[in-house]
């Protein structure tokens, strides 16, 4: 019994220390009080990147993606995990506004919020605004495609984890500039389906197949050829497709997790390091 109590106490202390590593912040934006959490290393300089990581539908920014926090500590960059607002009924869950059918009429502009928050944090932490990275998982991944089409010039790289490109984005917009883009996606993902959902059978709205979504970014960046290899197997096989020769060296990568389900992919590859290896190539020092 004493041993069990000791383990519980130790776990609570560890969680308490972990929670203190991220600072909660708020900002007024478009009539809402927006919430976010920031981890910053003790030693900072202007070249340190600011990396946004957006949670999925129904998720929370507090202590989100703890594995990536270890990557931030190792390489010394700032992480911001913002909190999505609660969307209207019937879902009524914390979310990002990417134009799902059930979000119709929701006036929240999450793209504008992220841009305003990036400006605020760069000023507050004295960071170079050229070194801002945008990433997100699932619903946050949809935000990655939306940002890549609307504001590609605002980010040095964009990384989508199990995200998808809504058909309305694909048909109505073209990215105005090339941007380095990375997608990590499982072929057996039944939430954000590898082959898309052209008939909106699942109610999230029509969205295109993952290869087509990534192909849009490859075409936009004018990548010239593909380098394909496999990563060391941890759980599922991961095929890495690297589309290189892009405009100004802005390349695209697709990590295809064979048989992978709906997840960030952290159990199939050293995700934090792969993300760092990708976006660090585009930092301004």
PAZAPA-4460 file (N, C-alpha, C; in steps of 0.05 Angstrom, whole numbers, plus 32768, in hexadecimal, padded with zeros to 4 digits):
% residues 285
    n_x    n_y    n_z   ca_x   ca_y   ca_z    c_x    c_y    c_z   seq   type   mol
   8011   7FE8   8000   8000   8000   8000   8011   8019   8000     1      X     A
   8026   8019   8011   8038   8030   8012   8046   8034   7FF8     2      X     A
   804D   801E   7FEB   805B   8020   7FD1   8048   802D   7FBC     3      X     A
   802F   8025   7FBD   801B   8030   7FAA   8017   804E   7FAE     4      X     A
   8015   8056   7FC7   8012   8072   7FCE   802A   8082   7FC5     5      X     A
   8042   8077   7FC9   805B   8084   7FC1   805C   8088   7FA3     6      X     A
   8053   8074   7F94   8053   8076   7F76   803F   808C   7F6E     7      X     A
   8028   808D   7F7A   8013   80A1   7F73   801E   80BD   7F79     8      X     A
   802B   80C0   7F91   8036   80DA   7F98   804B   80E3   7F84     9      X     A
   805D   80D0   7F7D   8072   80D7   7F6A   8067   80DE   7F4F    10      X     A
   8052   80D0   7F46   8045   80D7   7F2D   8038   80F2   7F2E    11      X     A
   802B   80F8   7F44   801E   8113   7F46   8033   8129   7F46    12      X     A
   8049   8125   7F53   805E   8139   7F53   806A   813D   7F38    13      X     A
   806E   8126   7F29   8078   8128   7F0E   8066   8137   7EFC    14      X     A
   804B   8132   7EFE   8038   8140   7EEE   8037   815D   7EF5    15      X     A
   803A   8164   7F0F   803B   817F   7F18   8052   818F   7F0C    16      X     A
   8069   8182   7F0D   8081   818F   7F01   807D   8193   7EE3    17      X     A
   8072   817E   7ED6   806D   8180   7EB9   805B   8197   7EB3    18      X     A
   8045   819A   7EC3   8031   81AF   7EBD   803E   81CA   7EC0    19      X     A
   8051   81CD   7ED2   805E   81E7   7ED7   8070   81EF   7EC0    20      X     A
   8077   81DC   7EAE   8089   81E2   7E98   807B   81F2   7E82    21      X     A
   8061   81F2   7E82   8052   8202   7E6E   8043   8218   7E7D    22      X     A
   8045   8230   7E73   8038   8247   7E7F   801E   824C   7E70    23      X     A
   8008   824F   7E7F   7FEE   8255   7E74   7FED   8273   7E6E    24      X     A
   7FE3   827A   7E56   7FDF   8296   7E4F   7FC3   829A   7E43    25      X     A
   7FBA   82B2   7E42   7FA1   82B9   7E35   7FA4   82D3   7E25    26      X     A
   7F93   82D6   7E11   7F93   82EF   7E02   7F77   82F4   7DF8    27      X     A
   7F6F   830D   7DF8   7F55   8315   7DED   7F57   8316   7DCE    28      X     A
   7F45   8308   7DC1   7F46   8309   7DA4   7F2A   8305   7D98    29      X     A
   7F21   8319   7D89   7F07   8318   7D7C   7EF0   8312   7D8F    30      X     A
   7EF2   831E   7DA7   7EDD   831B   7DBA   7EDE   8302   7DCC    31      X     A
   7EF3   82F2   7DC8   7EF6   82D9   7DD8   7F10   82DC   7DE8    32      X     A
   7F10   82CF   7E00   7F29   82CC   7E0E   7F35   82B1   7E06    33      X     A
   7F4B   82B3   7DF7   7F58   829B   7DED   7F6E   8292   7E00    34      X     A
   7F70   8278   7E02   7F82   826B   7E15   7F98   825C   7E07    35      X     A
   7FB0   825D   7E12   7FC6   824E   7E06   7FDB   8247   7E1B    36      X     A
   7FEC   8234   7E14   8001   822B   7E27   801C   822C   7E19    37      X     A
   8030   8236   7E27   804A   823A   7E1B   8060   822D   7E2C    38      X     A
   8072   821E   7E1E   808B   8215   7E2A   80A1   8225   7E1D    39      X     A
   80B3   8230   7E2D   80CB   823E   7E22   80E3   8235   7E32    40      X     A
   80F9   822F   7E24   8112   8228   7E32   811D   823F   7E42    41      X     A
   812D   8239   7E56   8138   824E   7E67   8149   8262   7E58    42      X     A
   8158   8258   7E44   8169   8269   7E34   815D   826D   7E18    43      X     A
   8158   8286   7E11   814B   828C   7DF7   815B   82A0   7DE8    44      X     A
   815B   829D   7DCD   8164   82B2   7DBC   8151   82B4   7DA4    45      X     A
   8154   82C9   7D94   8141   82CF   7D7F   813E   82B9   7D6B    46      X     A
   8153   82A8   7D68   8152   8293   7D53   8142   827B   7D5C    47      X     A
   813B   8279   7D75   812B   8262   7D7F   8110   8262   7D71    48      X     A
   8108   824B   7D66   80ED   824A   7D59   80D6   824A   7D6D    49      X     A
   80C0   8253   7D64   80A6   8251   7D72   8096   823D   7D63    50      X     A
   808E   8227   7D71   8080   8211   7D64   8064   820F   7D70    51      X     A
   804F   8213   7D5F   8034   820F   7D67   802D   81F2   7D64    52      X     A
   801E   81E7   7D77   8014   81CB   7D75   7FF6   81CC   7D7D    53      X     A
   7FE5   81C7   7D6A   7FC8   81C9   7D6F   7FBD   81AD   7D74    54      X     A
   7FAC   81AB   7D89   7F9F   8192   7D90   7F89   818B   7D7B    55      X     A
   7F7F   8172   7D7E   7F69   8169   7D6D   7F4E   8171   7D77    56      X     A
   7F39   8168   7D68   7F1E   816E   7D6F   7F17   8163   7D8B    57      X     A
   7F0D   8175   7D9C   7F07   816D   7DB7   7F1E   816C   7DCA    58      X     A
   7F35   8175   7DC1   7F4E   8174   7DD1   7F53   818C   7DE2    59      X     A
   7F6A   818C   7DEF   7F71   81A2   7E01   7F8F   81A8   7DFE    60      X     A
   7F96   81C2   7DFF   7FB1   81CB   7DFC   7FC3   81C6   7E14    61      X     A
   7FB7   81C4   7E2C   7FC6   81C1   7E44   7FD5   81A6   7E44    62      X     A
   7FEF   81A7   7E45   8000   818E   7E46   7FFD   817D   7E2D    63      X     A
   7FF6   8189   7E17   7FF2   8179   7DFE   800D   8171   7DF2    64      X     A
   800E   8159   7DE8   8025   814D   7DDA   803E   814E   7DEB    65      X     A
   803E   8140   7E02   8055   8142   7E14   806F   8138   7E08    66      X     A
   806E   8125   7DF5   8086   811B   7DE8   8095   8132   7DDA    67      X     A
   8086   8144   7DCE   8093   815A   7DBF   809F   816E   7DD2    68      X     A
   8096   816F   7DEB   80A2   8181   7DFF   80BF   8178   7E03    69      X     A
   80C4   815E   7E03   80E0   8155   7E07   80F1   815D   7DF0    70      X     A
   80E6   815D   7DD8   80F5   8166   7DC0   80FC   8184   7DC3    71      X     A
   80E9   8194   7DCD   80ED   81B0   7DD1   8103   81B5   7DE5    72      X     A
   8104   81A6   7DFA   8119   81A8   7E0F   8134   81A2   7E03    73      X     A
   8135   818D   7DF3   814E   8184   7DE7   815A   8199   7DD4    74      X     A
   8148   81A4   7DC3   8152   81B6   7DAE   814D   81D3   7DB4    75      X     A
   8140   81D9   7DCA   813E   81F5   7DD3   812B   8207   7DC4    76      X     A
   8112   81FE   7DBF   80FF   820F   7DB1   80E6   8213   7DC2    77      X     A
   80D6   8226   7DBA   80BE   822E   7DC8   80A6   821E   7DBC    78      X     A
   8095   8213   7DCE   807C   8206   7DC5   8064   8216   7DCF    79      X     A
   8051   821A   7DBE   8037   8225   7DC6   8021   8212   7DBE    80      X     A
   8011   820A   7DD2   7FFA   81F8   7DCC   7FE1   8208   7DD3    81      X     A
   7FD5   8215   7DBF   7FBC   8225   7DC3   7FA4   8213   7DC9    82      X     A
   7F90   821F   7DD4   7F77   8211   7DDA   7F61   821A   7DC7    83      X     A
   7F54   8207   7DBA   7F3E   820D   7DA8   7F25   8215   7DB8    84      X     A
   7F14   8225   7DAC   7EFB   822D   7DB9   7EE6   8216   7DB5    85      X     A
   7ED2   8217   7DC6   7EBC   8203   7DC3   7EAB   820B   7DAC    86      X     A
   7EA8   81F9   7D99   7E98   81FE   7D81   7E7A   81FC   7D88    87      X     A
   7E69   8206   7D76   7E4C   8205   7D7B   7E41   81E8   7D7B    88      X     A
   7E29   81E4   7D86   7E1B   81CB   7D86   7E17   81C3   7D68    89      X     A
   7E17   81A9   7D62   7E13   8193   7D74   7E2C   8188   7D81    90      X     A
   7E43   818D   7D76   7E5C   8181   7D80   7E64   818D   7D9B    91      X     A
   7E65   81A8   7D9C   7E6B   81B7   7DB4   7E85   81AD   7DC2    92      X     A
   7E9A   81AB   7DB2   7EB4   81A2   7DBC   7EC9   81B7   7DB5    93      X     A
   7EDF   81B8   7DC5   7EF5   81C9   7DBE   7F00   81C2   7DA2    94      X     A
   7F02   81D5   7D90   7F09   81CF   7D74   7F15   81E7   7D67    95      X     A
   7F1F   81E2   7D4F   7F29   81F7   7D3D   7F15   81F9   7D25    96      X     A
   7F10   8211   7D1D   7EFC   8216   7D08   7F08   8212   7CED    97      X     A
   7F03   81FA   7CE1   7F0D   81F3   7CC7   7EF7   81EF   7CB3    98      X     A
   7EDE   81F7   7CBA   7EC8   81F4   7CA8   7EBB   81D9   7CA7    99      X     A
   7EBC   81CA   7CBC   7EAC   81B2   7CBD   7E8E   81B9   7CB9   100      X     A
   7E7E   81A8   7CAE   7E61   81AE   7CAB   7E53   81B7   7CC4   101      X     A
   7E5A   81AB   7CDB   7E4C   81B2   7CF4   7E58   81CB   7D00   102      X     A
   7E6D   81D7   7CF3   7E77   81F1   7CFC   7E6C   8208   7CEC   103      X     A
   7E59   8202   7CDB   7E4E   8217   7CC9   7E42   822E   7CDA   104      X     A
   7E49   8246   7CD3   7E40   825D   7CE2   7E52   8266   7CF9   105      X     A
   7E65   8255   7CFF   7E78   825C   7D15   7E8C   8271   7D0A   106      X     A
   7E8D   8288   7D17   7E9C   829F   7D0C   7EB9   82A0   7D17   107      X     A
   7EC1   828D   7D27   7EDC   828E   7D32   7EF1   828C   7D1C   108      X     A
   7F04   829E   7D1C   7F1A   829D   7D09   7F33   8294   7D17   109      X     A
   7F38   827A   7D17   7F4F   826F   7D26   7F69   8275   7D18   110      X     A
   7F69   8278   7CFE   7F82   8280   7CF0   7F8B   829B   7CF9   111      X     A
   7F79   82AE   7CFB   7F80   82C9   7D04   7F89   82C8   7D21   112      X     A
   7F7D   82B8   7D31   7F85   82B5   7D4D   7FA2   82AB   7D4F   113      X     A
   7FA9   8296   7D40   7FC4   828B   7D42   7FD8   82A0   7D39   114      X     A
   7FD2   82AF   7D23   7FE5   82C3   7D1A   7FE9   82D9   7D2F   115      X     A
   7FD3   82E1   7D3C   7FD5   82F6   7D50   7FE5   82EB   7D68   116      X     A
   7FE0   82D2   7D6F   7FEF   82C6   7D86   800C   82C3   7D80   117      X     A
   8013   82BC   7D67   802F   82BA   7D5F   803D   82D5   7D61   118      X     A
   8030   82EA   7D59   803B   8305   7D5B   8040   830C   7D78   119      X     A
   802D   8306   7D89   802E   830C   7DA5   8046   82FD   7DB2   120      X     A
   8048   82E3   7DAC   805D   82D3   7DB9   8079   82DA   7DAF   121      X     A
   807B   82E0   7D95   8095   82E8   7D8A   809F   8301   7D98   122      X     A
   808C   8314   7D9D   8094   832D   7DAA   809A   8327   7DC8   123      X     A
   808A   8317   7DD5   808E   8312   7DF1   80A8   8303   7DF7   124      X     A
   80AE   82EF   7DE6   80C6   82DF   7DEA   80DE   82E7   7DD9   125      X     A
   80DA   82FE   7DCA   80EF   8309   7DB9   80F9   82F4   7DA5   126      X     A
   80E6   82E9   7D96   80ED   82D4   7D82   80EA   82E0   7D66   127      X     A
   80F8   82D3   7D54   80F8   82DB   7D37   80DE   82D0   7D2B   128      X     A
   80CE   82E2   7D20   80B4   82DA   7D15   80B7   82C8   7CFC   129      X     A
   80D0   82C7   7CF1   80D5   82B6   7CDA   80D7   8298   7CE2   130      X     A
   80DA   8294   7CFC   80DE   8278   7D06   80C6   826D   7D15   131      X     A
   80AF   8271   7D09   8096   8267   7D15   808D   824E   7D06   132      X     A
   8089   8238   7D14   8080   821F   7D09   8064   8219   7D11   133      X     A
   8054   8210   7CFF   8038   820A   7D05   8033   81EC   7D02   134      X     A
   8027   81DF   7D17   8021   81C3   7D15   8007   81BD   7D24   135      X     A
   7FFB   81A6   7D1F   7FE3   819E   7D2C   7FDC   8182   7D25   136      X     A
   7FCB   8175   7D36   7FC2   815A   7D33   7FA4   8158   7D2D   137      X     A
   7F9C   8149   7D19   7F80   8144   7D12   7F72   815E   7D0B   138      X     A
   7F5F   8168   7D1B   7F53   8182   7D17   7F68   8198   7D15   139      X     A
   7F7D   8195   7D26   7F94   81A8   7D24   7FA3   81A4   7D0A   140      X     A
   7FA3   818C   7D00   7FB0   8186   7CE6   7FA0   8193   7CCF   141      X     A
   7F86   8194   7CD1   7F76   81A2   7CBD   7F7D   81C0   7CBD   142      X     A
   7F83   81CA   7CD5   7F8C   81E6   7CD6   7FA6   81EA   7CC8   143      X     A
   7FB7   81D5   7CC7   7FD0   81D7   7CB9   7FCC   81DC   7C9B   144      X     A
   7FB9   81CC   7C90   7FB3   81D0   7C73   7FA6   81EB   7C6E   145      X     A
   7F95   81F4   7C80   7F88   820E   7C7D   7F9D   8224   7C7E   146      X     A
   7FAF   8222   7C92   7FC5   8236   7C94   7FD7   8236   7C7B   147      X     A
   7FDD   821E   7C71   7FEF   821C   7C5A   7FE3   8229   7C42   148      X     A
   7FC8   8229   7C40   7FBB   8235   7C29   7FB7   8253   7C2E   149      X     A
   7FB1   825C   7C46   7FAB   8278   7C4B   7FC4   8289   7C52   150      X     A
   7FD5   827E   7C62   7FEC   828E   7C6C   8006   827F   7C6C   151      X     A
   800E   8274   7C55   8027   8264   7C54   803F   8274   7C5A   152      X     A
   803F   828E   7C54   8056   829F   7C58   805B   82A5   7C76   153      X     A
   8048   829F   7C87   804B   82A5   7CA3   805B   8290   7CB3   154      X     A
   8061   8279   7CA7   806E   8264   7CB5   8086   8259   7CA6   155      X     A
   809B   8252   7CB5   80B2   8247   7CA8   80AE   822A   7CA1   156      X     A
   809A   821D   7CAE   8093   8201   7CA7   8078   81FB   7CB4   157      X     A
   8069   81E8   7CA8   8050   81DF   7CB2   8050   81C0   7CB4   158      X     A
   8047   81B5   7CCA   8047   8198   7CCE   802C   818F   7CD7   159      X     A
   801F   817E   7CC7   8005   8172   7CCD   8008   8156   7CD7   160      X     A
   7FFA   814F   7CED   7FFB   8134   7CF8   7FDE   8129   7CF6   161      X     A
   7FDB   8115   7CE5   7FC0   8109   7CE1   7FAC   811E   7CD9   162      X     A
   7FB4   8132   7CCA   7FA2   8146   7CC1   7F98   8140   7CA5   163      X     A
   7F85   8150   7C9C   7F7A   814C   7C81   7F73   8167   7C75   164      X     A
   7F70   8167   7C5B   7F69   817F   7C4D   7F4C   817E   7C44   165      X     A
   7F3C   8190   7C4F   7F20   8191   7C48   7F1D   8198   7C2A   166      X     A
   7F08   818C   7C1E   7F04   8190   7C02   7EFF   81AD   7BFB   167      X     A
   7EF2   81BC   7C0D   7EEC   81D8   7C08   7F06   81E8   7C07   168      X     A
   7F1A   81E1   7C17   7F34   81EE   7C16   7F42   81E8   7BFC   169      X     A
   7F41   81CF   7BF5   7F4F   81C5   7BDD   7F44   81D3   7BC4   170      X     A
   7F2A   81D6   7BC3   7F1D   81E1   7BAB   7F1D   8200   7BAA   171      X     A
   7F1B   820C   7BC1   7F17   8229   7BC2   7F30   823A   7BC5   172      X     A
   7F46   822D   7BCD   7F5F   823D   7BD2   7F77   822F   7BC6   173      X     A
   7F8B   8240   7BC1   7FA5   8237   7BBA   7FB9   8245   7BCC   174      X     A
   7FCD   8237   7BD6   7FE1   8245   7BE7   7FEE   825C   7BD7   175      X     A
   7FF2   8272   7BE4   7FFD   828A   7BD6   801B   8289   7BD5   176      X     A
   8028   8276   7BE3   8045   8275   7BE3   804D   8258   7BEB   177      X     A
   8065   824F   7BE4   806E   8235   7BED   8074   8235   7C0B   178      X     A
   8070   821F   7C18   8076   821C   7C35   807F   81FF   7C3A   179      X     A
   8094   81FA   7C48   809C   81DF   7C4F   8085   81D1   7C5E   180      X     A
   807E   81B9   7C56   8066   81AC   7C61   806C   818E   7C66   181      X     A
   8063   8185   7C7E   8067   8169   7C85   804D   815D   7C8F   182      X     A
   8047   8145   7C87   802F   8136   7C90   8037   811B   7C9B   183      X     A
   802C   8114   7CB2   802F   80FA   7CBE   8014   80ED   7CC0   184      X     A
   8010   80D5   7CB3   7FF5   80CB   7CB1   7FF5   80AC   7CAF   185      X     A
   7FE3   809F   7CBD   7FE0   8083   7CBC   7FCD   807A   7CA6   186      X     A
   7FD4   8065   7C98   7FC3   805B   7C82   7FA9   804E   7C8B   187      X     A
   7FA8   8046   7CA5   7F8F   803A   7CB0   7F80   804D   7CC2   188      X     A
   7F86   8067   7CBF   7F78   807C   7CCF   7F5B   807C   7CC6   189      X     A
   7F48   8076   7CD8   7F2C   8076   7CD1   7F1E   8090   7CDA   190      X     A
   7F2C   80A3   7CE5   7F21   80BD   7CEC   7F28   80D1   7CD6   191      X     A
   7F41   80D3   7CD0   7F4B   80E3   7CB9   7F55   80D0   7CA4   192      X     A
   7F42   80C7   7C93   7F48   80B0   7C82   7F5C   80B5   7C6C   193      X     A
   7F6E   80A3   7C69   7F84   80A5   7C56   7F79   80AA   7C3A   194      X     A
   7F63   809E   7C33   7F57   80A1   7C18   7F42   80B6   7C16   195      X     A
   7F3F   80C6   7C2C   7F2C   80DC   7C2C   7F0F   80D3   7C30   196      X     A
   7EFE   80E7   7C2F   7EE1   80E2   7C33   7ED2   80F4   7C20   197      X     A
   7ED2   80ED   7C06   7EC6   80FF   7BF2   7EA8   8102   7BF4   198      X     A
   7E9B   80F1   7C03   7E7D   80F2   7C05   7E74   80FB   7C21   199      X     A
   7E87   8103   7C32   7E81   810B   7C4D   7E70   80F6   7C5C   200      X     A
   7E79   80DD   7C5B   7E6B   80C8   7C69   7E6E   80CA   7C87   201      X     A
   7E84   80D6   7C90   7E89   80D7   7CAD   7E80   80F1   7CBA   202      X     A
   7E76   8104   7CAA   7E6B   811C   7CB6   7E7E   8133   7CBB   203      X     A
   7E98   812F   7CB5   7EAC   8144   7CB9   7EAE   8157   7CA1   204      X     A
   7E9F   8151   7C8C   7EA1   8160   7C74   7EB2   8150   7C60   205      X     A
   7EB0   8158   7C46   7EC0   814A   7C32   7EDD   8152   7C35   206      X     A
   7EEE   813E   7C33   7F0B   8144   7C33   7F1A   8131   7C20   207      X     A
   7F31   813A   7C17   7F3F   812B   7C02   7F52   8117   7C0E   208      X     A
   7F5B   8105   7BFD   7F6E   80F0   7C05   7F89   80FD   7C0E   209      X     A
   7F96   80EF   7C21   7FAF   80FA   7C2B   7FC4   80FE   7C15   210      X     A
   7FC8   80EA   7C03   7FDC   80EE   7BEE   7FD6   8107   7BDC   211      X     A
   7FBC   810C   7BD7   7FB4   8123   7BC8   7FB9   813D   7BD7   212      X     A
   7FB3   813C   7BF1   7FB8   8154   7C02   7FD5   815B   7C02   213      X     A
   7FE6   8147   7C06   8003   814C   7C06   800C   8154   7BEA   214      X     A
   8000   8147   7BD6   8007   814E   7BBA   8002   816B   7BB3   215      X     A
   7FED   8177   7BBF   7FE8   8193   7BBB   8000   81A4   7BC5   216      X     A
   800B   819C   7BDC   8022   81AB   7BE7   803B   81A6   7BD7   217      X     A
   803E   818E   7BCD   8055   8187   7BBB   8054   8199   7BA2   218      X     A
   803C   819A   7B96   8038   81AA   7B7E   803D   81C8   7B84   219      X     A
   8032   81D1   7B9A   8034   81ED   7BA1   8051   81F5   7BA5   220      X     A
   8061   81E3   7BB1   807D   81E9   7BB6   808F   81E4   7B9E   221      X     A
   8084   81D9   7B89   8093   81D2   7B71   80A9   81BE   7B77   222      X     A
   80A4   81AB   7B88   80B8   8196   7B8D   80BC   8186   7B74   223      X     A
   80D4   817D   7B6F   80DC   8170   7B56   80DE   8152   7B57   224      X     A
   80E4   8146   7B6E   80E6   8129   7B6F   80E2   811F   7B8C   225      X     A
   80E0   8105   7B8E   80DA   80F8   7BA8   80F1   80E6   7BB0   226      X     A
   80F7   80E7   7BCA   810A   80D4   7BD7   80FA   80C4   7BEB   227      X     A
   80FB   80AA   7BE8   80EA   8099   7BF9   80FB   8085   7C08   228      X     A
   80F6   8083   7C22   8104   8070   7C33   80F2   8067   7C4A   229      X     A
   80FB   8054   7C5A   80EC   804B   7C70   80FB   8050   7C8A   230      X     A
   80EC   8057   7C9F   80F9   805C   7CB9   80FC   8042   7CC8   231      X     A
   810F   8041   7CDC   8111   8029   7CED   80F6   8023   7CFA   232      X     A
   80EE   800A   7CF9   80D3   8002   7D02   80D2   8003   7D21   233      X     A
   80BF   8012   7D2C   80BA   8013   7D48   80A0   8003   7D4E   234      X     A
   808B   8008   7D3F   8072   7FFA   7D41   8068   7FF3   7D25   235      X     A
   805E   8007   7D17   8056   8004   7CFB   806C   800E   7CE9   236      X     A
   806D   8003   7CD1   8080   800D   7CBD   8079   8029   7CB5   237      X     A
   808D   803A   7CB3   808A   8056   7CAA   809A   805A   7C90   238      X     A
   808C   8061   7C7B   8099   8069   7C62   809B   8087   7C61   239      X     A
   80B3   8091   7C5D   80B7   80AE   7C5C   80BA   80B6   7C3F   240      X     A
   80A7   80C7   7C36   80A8   80D2   7C1B   80B2   80EF   7C1D   241      X     A
   80C9   80F4   7C11   80D4   8110   7C12   80D3   811B   7BF5   242      X     A
   80C4   8130   7BF3   80C1   813E   7BD9   80D3   8156   7BD9   243      X     A
   80E8   8155   7BC9   80FD   8169   7BCB   8100   8179   7BB1   244      X     A
   8112   818C   7BB2   8116   819E   7B9C   8102   81B4   7B9B   245      X     A
   80F4   81B9   7BB1   80E0   81CE   7BB2   80EB   81EA   7BAF   246      X     A
   80DA   81FD   7BA9   80E1   8219   7BA6   80EF   8223   7BBF   247      X     A
   8107   822E   7BBC   8117   8238   7BD2   811D   8223   7BE7   248      X     A
   811D   820A   7BDE   8124   81F3   7BEF   810D   81EB   7C02   249      X     A
   80F5   81F5   7BFC   80DE   81F0   7C0D   80D1   81D5   7C05   250      X     A
   80D8   81C0   7C13   80D0   81A5   7C0B   80B7   819C   7C1B   251      X     A
   80AE   8184   7C14   8096   8178   7C20   809D   815B   7C28   252      X     A
   8092   8152   7C3E   8096   8137   7C48   807C   812A   7C50   253      X     A
   8079   8110   7C4A   8062   8100   7C52   806D   80E7   7C60   254      X     A
   8065   80E4   7C79   806C   80CC   7C89   8054   80BA   7C88   255      X     A
   8055   80A5   7C78   803F   8092   7C74   8042   807B   7C88   256      X     A
   8030   807A   7C9C   8032   8065   7CB1   8020   804E   7CA7   257      X     A
   802C   8038   7C9F   801E   8022   7C94   800D   8014   7CAA   258      X     A
   7FF3   8014   7CA7   7FE2   8009   7CBC   7FDE   801A   7CD4   259      X     A
   7FE8   8032   7CD3   7FE6   8044   7CEA   7FC9   804F   7CEC   260      X     A
   7FC0   8052   7D05   7FA5   805C   7D0A   7FA6   807A   7D11   261      X     A
   7F91   8085   7D1C   7F8F   80A2   7D20   7FA0   80AA   7D38   262      X     A
   7FB7   80B6   7D33   7FC9   80BE   7D49   7FDD   80D2   7D3E   263      X     A
   7FEC   80DE   7D50   8002   80F0   7D47   8018   80E0   7D39   264      X     A
   801B   80C7   7D40   8030   80B6   7D34   8048   80B3   7D47   265      X     A
   8045   80BD   7D5F   805C   80BC   7D71   8065   80A0   7D7A   266      X     A
   8053   808C   7D76   805A   8071   7D7D   8066   8061   7D66   267      X     A
   8067   806E   7D4F   8071   8061   7D37   808C   806C   7D2D   268      X     A
   8093   8084   7D36   80AC   8090   7D2F   80B4   80A4   7D44   269      X     A
   80CD   80AC   7D43   80D7   80C1   7D56   80CC   80DB   7D4C   270      X     A
   80B3   80E1   7D52   80A5   80F6   7D45   80B1   8112   7D4B   271      X     A
   80B8   8117   7D65   80C3   8130   7D6C   80DC   8136   7D5C   272      X     A
   80EE   8123   7D59   8107   8127   7D4B   8102   812A   7D2D   273      X     A
   80EF   811B   7D22   80E9   811E   7D05   80DD   813A   7D00   274      X     A
   80CC   8144   7D12   80C1   815F   7D0F   80D7   8173   7D10   275      X     A
   80E8   8171   7D24   80FF   8183   7D28   8111   8183   7D0F   276      X     A
   8118   816B   7D06   812A   8168   7CEE   811E   8176   7CD6   277      X     A
   8103   8175   7CD4   80F6   8182   7CBD   80F6   81A0   7CBF   278      X     A
   80EA   81AA   7CD5   80E7   81C8   7CD6   8101   81D6   7CDB   279      X     A
   8115   81CA   7CE8   812E   81D8   7CEF   813E   81DF   7CD6   280      X     A
   8138   81D1   7CBF   8146   81D8   7CA6   813E   81F3   7C9C   281      X     A
   8128   81FE   7CA6   811D   8217   7C9A   811F   822E   7CAD   282      X     A
   812D   822B   7CC3   812F   8241   7CD6   8143   8256   7CCC   283      X     A
   813E   826F   7CD4   8150   8285   7CCE   8162   828A   7CE6   284      X     A
   817B   8287   7CE2   818E   828B   7CF8   819E   82A5   7CF3   285      X     A
***
